[in-house]
Amino acid sequence: MGRRYGRVLAGAGLVLLPWLGYLAGTLPPEEAAAWVALDALEAACLLTAGTRLLRGDPRHRAPAAAAALLLVTDACIDIATAAPGAELAGALAMAIGAELPLAALCTVLAARSTGTTR
């Protein structure tokens, strides 16, 4: 079971890498720095937790907890700063479809004892 979740987390972290380039290239510089930093931290936590789960390393819990916190933060800021209309709909879709479910998975993995993730 842990290997499957490890692939999910590592895959999500990898998906964020090209997204960082997109953000850096499309957002105004004063916004890009903050968003790229936040998403880079998310990617680092997801990749660390995922690769540790894949190896059966019990030290996946701290990066999984950090990823959960960062993902919830990202979702809340996206929704709070989105303009009404399509931008808000996109922020809600990302929160409901990706960020919050991934945060929930990370929370469960962080809370589980190490013997139940293998």
trRosetta pair geometry for C-beta under 8 A, 3 or more apart (Angstrom, degrees):
i j d omega theta_ij theta_ji phi_ij phi_ji
1 4 5.9 -55 -158 32 37 111
1 5 6.6 26 151 -9 69 107
1 116 7.9 -33 72 157 137 65
1 117 6.6 -124 92 -163 98 40
1 118 7.2 69 48 99 81 21
2 5 5.8 -60 -148 44 35 106
2 6 5.9 43 151 -28 68 107
2 53 4.7 -149 174 -171 91 92
2 54 7.8 -165 132 -74 88 25
2 56 6.5 99 97 -103 146 61
2 60 7.9 158 -160 23 113 162
2 117 3.8 78 -89 151 115 79
2 118 4.9 -29 7 -96 133 27
3 6 5.3 -51 -145 34 32 118
3 7 6.6 35 155 -20 64 100
3 53 6.9 174 -93 138 28 89
3 54 5.8 71 -131 -123 70 57
4 7 5.9 -52 -155 32 31 109
4 8 6.7 31 147 -19 63 104
5 8 5.4 -49 -148 34 39 115
5 9 6.3 33 156 -15 69 104
5 50 7.8 -141 130 -119 62 71
5 53 5.6 -90 91 170 91 158
5 105 6.7 -172 -144 177 108 117
5 109 6.0 169 156 -88 147 131
5 117 7.2 -83 51 -158 138 97
6 9 6.0 -56 -145 40 30 105
6 10 6.0 23 159 -12 66 112
6 49 7.8 -150 -121 130 66 65
6 50 4.8 116 -168 -166 59 60
6 51 6.9 112 -169 -82 108 13
6 52 7.4 -148 -121 72 112 45
6 53 3.1 -162 -82 94 99 105
6 54 3.8 173 147 -53 148 70
6 55 7.9 160 -139 5 155 52
6 60 7.7 -90 -98 -116 93 150
7 10 5.9 -57 -137 44 28 106
7 11 5.8 32 160 -22 64 112
7 50 7.0 122 -70 -164 8 110
7 54 6.9 96 -57 -87 63 108
8 11 5.9 -59 -146 38 23 112
8 12 6.4 23 156 -19 61 107
8 50 7.2 -150 72 -115 49 112
8 102 7.9 -165 150 -122 107 89
8 105 6.9 -68 113 152 141 161
9 12 5.7 -54 -148 35 31 110
9 13 6.4 31 153 -18 64 105
9 46 4.9 -158 -179 -167 81 78
9 47 7.6 -173 137 -76 87 20
9 49 5.1 -81 161 94 154 101
9 50 3.3 -165 92 -75 96 97
9 53 6.6 95 36 22 133 138
9 64 7.2 -62 -118 -106 153 90
9 67 7.3 72 -149 121 112 175
9 102 7.9 130 -106 -160 68 100
9 105 7.6 -156 -71 117 94 123
9 106 7.1 108 -108 -88 118 89
9 109 7.8 -59 -56 22 141 171
10 13 5.6 -54 -150 36 33 114
10 14 6.4 34 152 -19 66 105
10 46 7.0 166 -91 143 25 84
10 47 5.8 68 -129 -127 67 55
10 50 3.0 -175 -48 133 73 143
10 51 5.7 98 -94 -54 122 67
10 54 6.6 4 -28 -32 143 130
11 14 5.7 -54 -148 36 32 111
11 15 6.4 36 153 -23 65 104
11 50 7.3 -177 5 -144 55 156
12 15 5.6 -50 -148 31 33 114
12 16 6.8 37 152 -24 61 102
12 46 5.0 -102 89 -173 100 149
12 50 7.5 172 40 -60 87 141
12 98 8.0 155 -134 -171 115 101
12 102 5.8 132 -134 -133 164 141
13 16 5.8 -54 -158 27 34 114
13 17 7.6 48 147 -36 61 92
13 42 7.6 -166 -112 129 72 69
13 43 4.6 110 -157 -159 76 62
13 44 7.4 142 -147 -42 121 10
13 45 7.6 -162 -100 72 117 48
13 46 3.4 -177 -67 95 98 107
13 47 3.6 -173 145 -53 160 77
13 50 6.0 -142 5 12 127 138
14 17 5.8 -36 -164 3 43 116
14 43 7.8 120 -57 -151 18 103
14 47 7.1 105 -51 -92 65 103
15 18 7.4 -58 -172 35 41 93
15 19 6.8 40 140 -18 67 118
16 19 5.0 -65 -153 42 45 122
16 20 6.5 58 151 -35 75 93
16 39 5.5 -167 -170 174 116 99
16 40 7.8 172 139 -92 121 33
16 42 6.1 -163 -125 96 165 105
16 43 3.9 -147 86 -83 133 106
16 46 7.1 116 5 43 136 142
17 20 5.9 -44 -159 16 33 113
17 21 7.7 27 148 -9 58 98
17 43 6.1 117 -64 -146 67 150
18 21 5.6 -49 -161 34 48 113
18 22 6.5 51 144 -21 71 102
19 22 5.4 -51 -150 35 38 116
19 23 6.3 39 153 -19 68 103
19 39 6.2 -114 107 174 113 148
20 23 5.9 -54 -149 36 30 110
20 24 6.3 29 154 -18 64 109
20 36 5.4 84 -155 -142 86 87
20 39 5.7 -172 -88 102 82 121
20 40 5.9 69 -112 -73 135 84
20 43 7.1 -55 -46 -18 124 151
21 24 5.7 -56 -144 39 31 111
21 25 6.1 18 161 -10 65 114
22 25 6.1 -70 -148 44 25 103
22 26 5.9 -7 168 2 66 121
23 26 6.5 -75 -133 47 22 92
23 27 5.4 -1 -176 -3 67 122
23 32 5.8 148 144 -138 82 80
23 35 5.0 -136 -173 112 138 120
23 36 5.3 177 100 -75 125 79
23 39 6.6 138 1 26 159 150
24 27 7.2 -45 -106 38 13 95
24 32 5.2 95 -122 -173 45 126
24 36 5.3 51 -70 -85 90 139
26 32 8.0 147 65 -94 49 111
27 31 4.5 -111 169 91 120 107
27 32 4.0 158 81 -73 110 81
27 35 6.1 103 -5 37 173 141
28 31 5.0 73 63 18 84 103
28 32 6.6 -155 86 -19 34 92
29 32 5.4 -51 -131 31 31 116
29 33 6.7 37 171 -27 63 97
30 33 6.9 -45 -156 19 24 108
31 34 6.2 -66 -163 40 42 105
31 35 6.1 24 154 -9 78 115
32 35 6.0 -67 -142 46 30 103
32 36 5.6 26 165 -18 71 114
33 36 6.2 -57 -138 39 21 106
33 37 6.2 22 160 -19 59 111
34 37 5.9 -59 -149 36 26 111
34 38 6.4 23 156 -17 64 107
35 38 5.8 -53 -145 37 32 110
35 39 6.1 20 161 -8 67 110
36 39 6.1 -61 -141 46 28 103
36 40 5.9 32 157 -24 65 110
37 40 5.7 -55 -142 35 26 112
37 41 6.5 27 157 -18 61 104
38 41 5.9 -58 -155 34 29 109
38 42 6.6 30 149 -19 64 105
38 70 6.7 167 -171 -164 80 102
38 73 7.3 -132 -152 106 123 115
38 74 5.9 148 151 -91 127 98
38 77 7.9 -84 -144 49 171 153
39 42 5.3 -46 -147 34 39 117
39 43 6.3 42 153 -21 67 102
39 74 7.2 89 -81 -115 72 139
40 43 5.6 -50 -147 36 33 112
40 44 6.3 34 153 -20 64 105
41 44 5.7 -53 -145 36 32 112
41 45 6.3 29 157 -16 65 107
41 66 7.7 -102 164 153 101 113
41 70 5.6 -155 109 -123 107 151
42 45 6.0 -61 -150 39 28 107
42 46 6.1 23 157 -15 66 111
42 67 6.2 90 -149 -138 63 76
42 70 4.7 -164 -86 124 82 133
42 71 6.2 105 -130 -70 119 72
42 74 6.6 1 -67 -39 144 147
43 46 5.9 -59 -143 41 28 108
43 47 6.0 24 160 -16 66 111
44 47 6.0 -57 -143 40 25 108
44 48 6.1 24 158 -18 63 111
44 63 7.8 -115 126 -146 70 118
45 48 5.8 -57 -144 38 27 109
45 49 6.1 21 161 -13 65 109
45 63 4.5 180 -154 -172 70 86
45 64 7.4 156 166 -79 98 20
45 66 4.6 -138 -123 95 138 105
45 67 3.7 -178 122 -68 123 86
45 70 6.3 147 25 21 151 141
46 49 6.0 -57 -142 42 27 106
46 50 5.8 25 160 -18 64 114
46 63 7.7 -155 -49 152 16 108
46 67 5.0 112 -66 -124 68 141
46 102 7.8 -12 -108 173 124 127
46 106 7.8 -81 -101 -89 77 127
47 50 5.8 -57 -139 41 26 111
47 51 6.1 19 166 -13 64 109
48 51 6.4 -58 -141 39 23 101
48 52 6.3 21 159 -15 60 112
48 60 7.7 167 129 -128 72 63
48 63 4.0 -134 94 -133 116 168
49 52 5.9 -62 -149 40 27 110
49 53 6.3 28 155 -20 65 107
49 60 4.7 88 -151 -165 67 87
49 61 8.0 118 -125 -50 101 9
49 63 4.1 -154 -55 99 87 106
49 64 4.1 120 -133 -66 143 75
49 67 5.9 -86 0 -7 144 140
49 106 6.8 46 129 -130 172 96
49 109 6.9 99 179 114 126 141
50 53 5.8 -55 -149 35 30 110
50 54 6.4 31 153 -20 64 105
50 60 7.9 115 -38 -138 15 118
51 54 5.4 -49 -147 34 36 116
51 55 6.5 25 155 -9 65 107
52 55 5.9 -63 -149 44 32 103
52 57 3.9 -89 -162 69 83 116
52 58 8.0 -80 164 52 114 12
52 59 5.6 -109 -152 77 145 76
52 60 3.8 -179 98 -78 121 86
52 63 7.1 130 13 40 137 130
53 56 7.5 37 -174 -75 33 27
53 57 7.4 -82 -56 47 22 76
53 60 4.8 68 -57 -105 77 160
53 109 7.1 -42 -87 -160 134 137
53 117 6.4 -97 -134 159 95 126
56 118 5.5 39 -129 -110 101 104
57 60 6.1 122 88 -38 83 88
58 61 7.1 -5 166 -14 66 106
58 114 3.6 0 -127 -131 115 139
58 117 7.9 141 -113 46 64 128
59 62 6.8 -27 -178 21 72 104
59 63 8.0 56 139 3 76 101
60 63 6.4 -73 -162 51 47 99
60 64 5.5 47 149 -27 81 116
60 109 6.5 -62 125 156 117 116
60 110 8.0 -127 120 -91 75 58
60 117 7.1 -146 56 138 138 166
61 64 5.7 -61 -144 38 27 112
61 65 6.3 27 159 -20 65 106
61 109 7.1 -158 -108 133 59 74
61 110 4.8 106 -161 -142 71 60
61 111 8.0 144 -144 -33 107 19
61 112 7.8 -147 -102 59 105 67
61 114 7.5 -83 -40 -78 121 86
62 65 5.8 -53 -147 35 30 110
62 66 6.4 29 155 -16 64 106
62 110 7.5 108 -71 -133 16 104
63 66 5.4 -52 -143 39 37 113
63 67 6.1 43 155 -24 67 103
64 67 5.7 -51 -147 34 31 113
64 68 6.6 36 152 -23 62 102
64 106 4.4 -173 -176 -162 78 80
64 107 7.7 -168 145 -59 98 19
64 109 4.5 -109 -165 94 158 111
64 110 4.1 -165 97 -64 107 89
65 68 5.7 -51 -152 31 32 114
65 69 6.7 30 153 -15 64 104
65 106 6.9 172 -77 151 22 99
65 107 7.2 73 -114 -111 61 52
65 110 3.8 119 -63 -141 82 154
66 69 5.8 -56 -151 37 33 110
66 70 6.2 30 154 -16 67 109
67 70 5.8 -59 -145 41 31 110
67 71 6.0 31 158 -21 67 109
67 102 7.7 -83 146 143 112 100
67 103 7.4 -158 125 -111 75 61
67 106 4.6 -135 87 -134 106 155
68 71 5.9 -57 -145 36 26 110
68 72 6.5 23 159 -15 63 107
68 103 4.5 102 -146 -160 67 73
68 104 7.6 117 -131 -54 109 16
68 106 3.8 -165 -62 96 91 118
68 107 4.5 111 -129 -60 155 77
68 110 6.4 -97 -5 -2 136 141
69 72 6.1 -57 -149 37 28 107
69 73 6.2 30 153 -19 63 110
69 103 7.9 139 -32 -143 17 109
70 73 5.5 -56 -147 38 31 115
70 74 6.2 35 154 -23 65 105
71 74 5.6 -50 -146 34 31 114
71 75 6.4 31 155 -18 63 104
71 99 4.7 177 -178 -168 93 82
71 100 7.2 170 139 -79 109 31
71 102 5.6 -140 -144 91 160 102
71 103 3.9 -159 89 -73 126 101
71 106 6.9 135 14 21 138 144
72 75 5.8 -54 -149 36 32 111
72 76 6.3 30 155 -17 65 107
72 99 7.4 151 -81 151 32 105
72 100 7.0 70 -101 -107 71 70
72 103 4.9 111 -51 -147 82 159
73 76 5.9 -59 -148 38 28 109
73 77 6.2 21 159 -13 66 109
74 77 6.1 -60 -145 40 26 105
74 78 6.1 30 157 -22 64 109
74 99 5.8 -138 87 -139 109 140
75 78 5.7 -55 -146 35 27 114
75 79 6.4 21 159 -14 64 108
75 91 7.8 130 -157 176 58 84
75 94 7.2 -163 -114 108 81 89
75 95 3.9 104 -151 -120 110 99
75 99 4.2 172 -67 108 110 144
75 100 5.7 62 -91 -55 170 86
75 103 7.4 -88 -6 -19 134 144
76 79 6.0 -60 -149 39 28 106
76 80 6.0 22 158 -16 66 114
77 80 5.7 -58 -138 42 30 109
77 81 5.9 7 169 -2 67 116
78 81 6.6 -75 -143 46 18 94
78 82 6.1 32 160 -45 61 108
78 91 4.1 179 144 -144 100 107
78 94 6.5 -67 141 76 163 129
78 95 6.5 -172 74 -58 127 104
78 99 7.8 159 21 -10 143 164
79 82 5.9 -45 -142 10 26 118
79 88 7.1 64 -146 -146 62 76
79 91 4.8 164 -85 138 53 126
79 92 6.4 78 -109 -75 104 66
79 95 6.0 3 -52 -42 116 152
82 87 4.4 -176 -167 130 91 95
82 88 4.2 142 119 -88 125 58
82 90 7.3 -175 -137 62 137 85
82 91 4.1 -122 -56 -9 149 147
83 87 4.4 62 51 50 82 142
83 88 6.6 -116 88 -36 37 89
84 87 7.6 54 63 55 12 96
84 88 5.4 -11 -128 -10 33 138
85 88 6.2 107 48 23 33 99
85 89 6.9 -61 142 -5 35 103
86 89 5.5 -55 -143 39 33 114
86 90 6.2 35 157 -21 66 105
87 90 5.8 -54 -150 35 29 112
87 91 6.5 29 152 -18 63 106
88 91 5.6 -53 -146 36 34 112
88 92 6.3 33 155 -17 66 105
89 92 5.8 -55 -147 39 30 110
89 93 6.2 32 153 -21 64 107
90 93 5.6 -53 -144 36 31 113
90 94 6.4 29 157 -17 65 105
91 94 5.9 -55 -148 37 29 109
91 95 6.3 29 154 -19 64 109
92 95 5.6 -56 -145 38 31 112
92 96 6.0 17 162 -8 68 112
93 96 6.2 -61 -138 45 25 100
93 97 5.4 1 171 1 65 124
94 97 6.3 -63 -122 51 19 97
94 98 5.5 -42 -166 40 60 113
94 99 5.8 47 143 -11 81 110
95 98 7.6 -53 -88 54 5 70
95 99 5.1 -46 -123 52 45 117
95 100 5.4 47 171 -21 70 109
96 100 6.3 -11 -107 35 29 126
96 101 7.9 48 168 -24 37 98
97 101 7.3 -46 166 8 21 123
98 101 6.7 -81 -150 43 13 100
98 102 6.0 3 168 -11 59 119
99 102 6.0 -67 -147 41 22 108
99 103 6.1 24 156 -21 64 110
100 103 5.4 -49 -141 36 34 115
100 104 6.4 39 156 -23 64 101
101 104 5.5 -50 -148 33 34 114
101 105 6.6 35 153 -18 65 102
102 105 5.6 -49 -149 35 35 112
102 106 6.4 36 151 -18 65 105
103 106 5.6 -54 -147 38 32 112
103 107 6.3 37 152 -23 64 104
104 107 5.6 -52 -149 33 32 114
104 108 6.5 31 154 -17 64 103
105 108 5.8 -55 -150 36 32 110
105 109 6.3 27 154 -15 66 109
106 109 5.7 -58 -145 41 31 110
106 110 6.1 31 156 -21 66 109
107 110 5.8 -56 -145 37 28 110
107 111 6.2 19 158 -15 64 112
108 111 6.0 -65 -146 40 27 106
108 112 6.3 34 157 -33 65 105
109 112 6.0 -46 -143 21 30 114
109 117 6.5 74 -144 -113 83 129
112 116 4.9 -113 -178 71 117 117
112 117 5.6 126 104 -57 137 98
113 116 5.5 83 65 4 79 103
114 117 6.4 -61 -156 23 40 111
115 118 7.1 -52 -167 12 38 109
